[in-house]
Amino acid sequence: MGCRNAGSARFPVKLAFCCLLAAVMAGCATAPPKNPSNLCSIFLEKEDWYVDARNAQRRWGIPVPVQMAIINQESSFVEDARPPRYQFLGVLPLWRSSSAFGYGQVKDDTWEWYRTKTGNGGADRDEFEDVVDFIGWYAHQSFTRLGIAKFDAYNQYLAYHEGHGGFRRKTYLSKPWLLRVAQRVAATATRYRRQLSTCQTSLERSLASD
């Protein structure tokens, strides 16, 4: 009797601890920007993102608006985004459609390729700084291997989605929905570029004054 009472008394404590731990972990997560449709709003809210994206542009040459348009499309700036799970009978969750994860929805093997080639072995797909560097690196590969201009958001996204082999084989031509998505990414990049031109000076001034 005494042992059962002790166990039942410990259960609420364990439950409370688990709830507290979950709350702390949720609090540590980086929330998506409040206004993802406006690049100035994003960078005013998350100044460190601007620094990270600018550094990736300086290193790899892919414009900040193109980087951000790809991330917006892939994850809506959700750090731990994953593909949905398949469901059995529309109810029971099964496996996911791919290993894609994080801001850039990068698959396991592609991420390992990046980490090996760049020596950035500690890079994580849910770290914004690492993901913009990956996107810059991948776009540089698309430029050198496929000749896609780094400012060409439309074709850069097609190569990003289909892989370099798929782009060479033009697999995207059989996917009208993907062509529409690439057009949307290109339009977002154009809008982001216009927006950034109105606030980049103030962003730089703010960084210089820190």
URURWO-V825956 format. One record per residue. N is the residue number from 1. PHI is phi in whole degrees, -180 to 180 (999 if undefined). OMEGA is omega in whole degrees, 0 to 359 (none if undefined). D_FIRST is the distance of its C-alpha to the first C-alpha in Angstrom with 2 decimals. Layout:
BEGIN
n = (N & N)
phi = (PHI & PHI)
omega = (OMEGA & OMEGA)
d_first = (D_FIRST & D_FIRST)
END
This chain:
BEGIN
n = (1 & 2 & 3 & 4 & 5 & 6 & 7 & 8 & 9 & 10 & 11 & 12 & 13 & 14 & 15 & 16 & 17 & 18 & 19 & 20 & 21 & 22 & 23 & 24 & 25 & 26 & 27 & 28 & 29 & 30 & 31 & 32 & 33 & 34 & 35 & 36 & 37 & 38 & 39 & 40 & 41 & 42 & 43 & 44 & 45 & 46 & 47 & 48 & 49 & 50 & 51 & 52 & 53 & 54 & 55 & 56 & 57 & 58 & 59 & 60 & 61 & 62 & 63 & 64 & 65 & 66 & 67 & 68 & 69 & 70 & 71 & 72 & 73 & 74 & 75 & 76 & 77 & 78 & 79 & 80 & 81 & 82 & 83 & 84 & 85 & 86 & 87 & 88 & 89 & 90 & 91 & 92 & 93 & 94 & 95 & 96 & 97 & 98 & 99 & 100 & 101 & 102 & 103 & 104 & 105 & 106 & 107 & 108 & 109 & 110 & 111 & 112 & 113 & 114 & 115 & 116 & 117 & 118 & 119 & 120 & 121 & 122 & 123 & 124 & 125 & 126 & 127 & 128 & 129 & 130 & 131 & 132 & 133 & 134 & 135 & 136 & 137 & 138 & 139 & 140 & 141 & 142 & 143 & 144 & 145 & 146 & 147 & 148 & 149 & 150 & 151 & 152 & 153 & 154 & 155 & 156 & 157 & 158 & 159 & 160 & 161 & 162 & 163 & 164 & 165 & 166 & 167 & 168 & 169 & 170 & 171 & 172 & 173 & 174 & 175 & 176 & 177 & 178 & 179 & 180 & 181 & 182 & 183 & 184 & 185 & 186 & 187 & 188 & 189 & 190 & 191 & 192 & 193 & 194 & 195 & 196 & 197 & 198 & 199 & 200 & 201 & 202 & 203 & 204 & 205 & 206 & 207 & 208 & 209 & 210)
phi = (999 & -65 & -64 & -64 & -65 & -64 & -64 & -68 & -73 & -74 & -59 & -61 & -65 & -63 & -63 & -64 & -64 & -62 & -65 & -64 & -62 & -63 & -66 & -65 & -63 & -65 & -68 & -77 & -65 & -85 & -72 & -61 & -63 & -69 & -130 & -69 & -83 & -125 & -68 & -63 & -62 & -60 & -76 & -70 & -77 & -129 & -62 & -65 & -65 & -61 & -61 & -64 & -68 & -64 & -63 & -65 & -63 & -65 & -79 & -115 & 90 & -85 & -60 & -53 & -60 & -70 & -53 & -70 & -67 & -66 & -65 & -58 & -70 & -74 & -137 & 54 & 66 & -91 & -67 & -114 & -62 & -139 & -64 & -67 & -84 & -66 & -126 & -91 & 59 & 71 & -129 & -80 & -71 & -115 & -78 & -86 & -70 & -161 & -88 & -56 & -156 & 89 & -54 & -100 & 49 & -93 & -76 & -55 & -69 & -68 & -67 & -66 & -59 & -62 & -64 & -69 & -71 & -96 & 76 & -91 & -66 & -93 & -66 & -125 & -75 & -104 & -108 & -59 & -58 & -70 & -71 & -67 & -66 & -61 & -62 & -63 & -63 & -65 & -64 & -65 & -63 & -64 & -70 & -74 & -87 & -118 & 77 & -82 & -60 & -71 & -91 & -84 & -62 & -61 & -76 & -61 & -69 & -60 & -68 & -64 & -77 & -91 & 82 & -67 & -64 & -64 & -64 & -61 & -81 & 59 & -63 & -66 & -67 & -92 & -128 & -56 & -64 & -70 & -62 & -68 & -64 & -62 & -63 & -66 & -62 & -63 & -66 & -64 & -62 & -65 & -64 & -60 & -64 & -63 & -65 & -63 & -63 & -90 & -131 & -63 & -61 & -69 & -64 & -65 & -65 & -65 & -67 & -67 & -86 & -70)
omega = (181 & 180 & 180 & 180 & 180 & 180 & 181 & 179 & 180 & 184 & 178 & 179 & 178 & 180 & 179 & 179 & 179 & 179 & 179 & 179 & 179 & 180 & 179 & 180 & 178 & 180 & 180 & 181 & 178 & 181 & 175 & 178 & 183 & 182 & 185 & 180 & 183 & 185 & 177 & 179 & 179 & 185 & 174 & 178 & 185 & 185 & 180 & 176 & 178 & 179 & 181 & 181 & 178 & 179 & 178 & 178 & 180 & 182 & 189 & 176 & 179 & 184 & 179 & 181 & 179 & 176 & 186 & 178 & 178 & 180 & 179 & 181 & 187 & 188 & 187 & 177 & 174 & 190 & 183 & 181 & 177 & 173 & 177 & 177 & 167 & 180 & 176 & 182 & 178 & 184 & 187 & 180 & 178 & 181 & 178 & 184 & 177 & 179 & 181 & 185 & 169 & 182 & 184 & 183 & 183 & 179 & 184 & 186 & 179 & 179 & 178 & 176 & 179 & 183 & 180 & 184 & 183 & 184 & 181 & 187 & 181 & 182 & 180 & 182 & 177 & 174 & 187 & 181 & 180 & 184 & 178 & 176 & 177 & 182 & 177 & 178 & 182 & 178 & 176 & 176 & 179 & 177 & 184 & 183 & 188 & 180 & 180 & 179 & 185 & 177 & 183 & 185 & 183 & 182 & 174 & 180 & 178 & 178 & 178 & 183 & 187 & 187 & 184 & 178 & 179 & 178 & 178 & 180 & 180 & 179 & 181 & 182 & 179 & 183 & 180 & 180 & 181 & 177 & 178 & 178 & 179 & 176 & 178 & 178 & 179 & 179 & 178 & 179 & 178 & 178 & 178 & 180 & 178 & 181 & 182 & 180 & 181 & 185 & 185 & 180 & 180 & 176 & 179 & 180 & 179 & 178 & 181 & 183 & 181 & none)
d_first = (0.00 & 3.78 & 5.49 & 5.26 & 6.36 & 8.78 & 10.07 & 10.76 & 12.41 & 14.50 & 15.70 & 17.95 & 19.32 & 20.31 & 21.77 & 23.69 & 25.00 & 26.22 & 27.92 & 29.54 & 30.76 & 32.24 & 33.97 & 35.44 & 36.71 & 38.26 & 39.89 & 41.44 & 43.07 & 46.75 & 47.45 & 50.50 & 53.59 & 53.95 & 57.41 & 57.76 & 61.14 & 62.83 & 63.10 & 64.12 & 61.08 & 58.85 & 60.41 & 60.52 & 56.77 & 56.09 & 58.88 & 57.36 & 57.69 & 61.41 & 61.68 & 59.86 & 61.99 & 65.17 & 64.40 & 63.91 & 67.23 & 68.99 & 67.61 & 68.09 & 70.49 & 68.50 & 68.88 & 65.90 & 66.29 & 66.11 & 62.93 & 61.26 & 62.49 & 60.93 & 57.55 & 57.74 & 58.37 & 55.79 & 52.72 & 53.77 & 52.80 & 49.11 & 48.06 & 45.51 & 47.28 & 46.88 & 48.52 & 46.63 & 44.64 & 46.02 & 44.12 & 43.58 & 44.70 & 44.88 & 41.11 & 39.26 & 40.13 & 41.62 & 43.53 & 45.85 & 49.60 & 50.27 & 48.90 & 50.65 & 48.73 & 49.32 & 52.15 & 54.76 & 52.86 & 53.89 & 52.92 & 51.38 & 54.58 & 56.84 & 54.68 & 54.74 & 58.51 & 58.82 & 56.66 & 58.61 & 62.04 & 61.49 & 59.42 & 56.84 & 53.91 & 51.36 & 52.37 & 49.70 & 50.31 & 48.29 & 50.42 & 53.45 & 55.70 & 55.15 & 55.66 & 58.97 & 60.17 & 59.25 & 61.12 & 64.10 & 64.06 & 63.76 & 66.59 & 68.68 & 68.10 & 69.15 & 72.27 & 73.26 & 72.38 & 73.32 & 75.64 & 73.56 & 74.46 & 71.60 & 72.31 & 72.35 & 68.96 & 69.65 & 70.31 & 67.92 & 65.11 & 66.28 & 66.26 & 62.85 & 61.40 & 63.26 & 63.53 & 66.89 & 67.44 & 66.68 & 69.01 & 71.78 & 71.35 & 71.29 & 68.15 & 67.81 & 70.86 & 68.86 & 66.22 & 67.81 & 64.49 & 64.33 & 67.88 & 66.91 & 63.95 & 66.29 & 68.68 & 65.89 & 65.01 & 68.70 & 68.99 & 65.95 & 67.45 & 70.73 & 69.07 & 67.02 & 70.24 & 72.01 & 69.14 & 68.81 & 72.53 & 72.03 & 69.30 & 69.61 & 71.92 & 69.52 & 66.61 & 68.69 & 69.76 & 66.18 & 65.25 & 68.31 & 67.40 & 63.82)
END
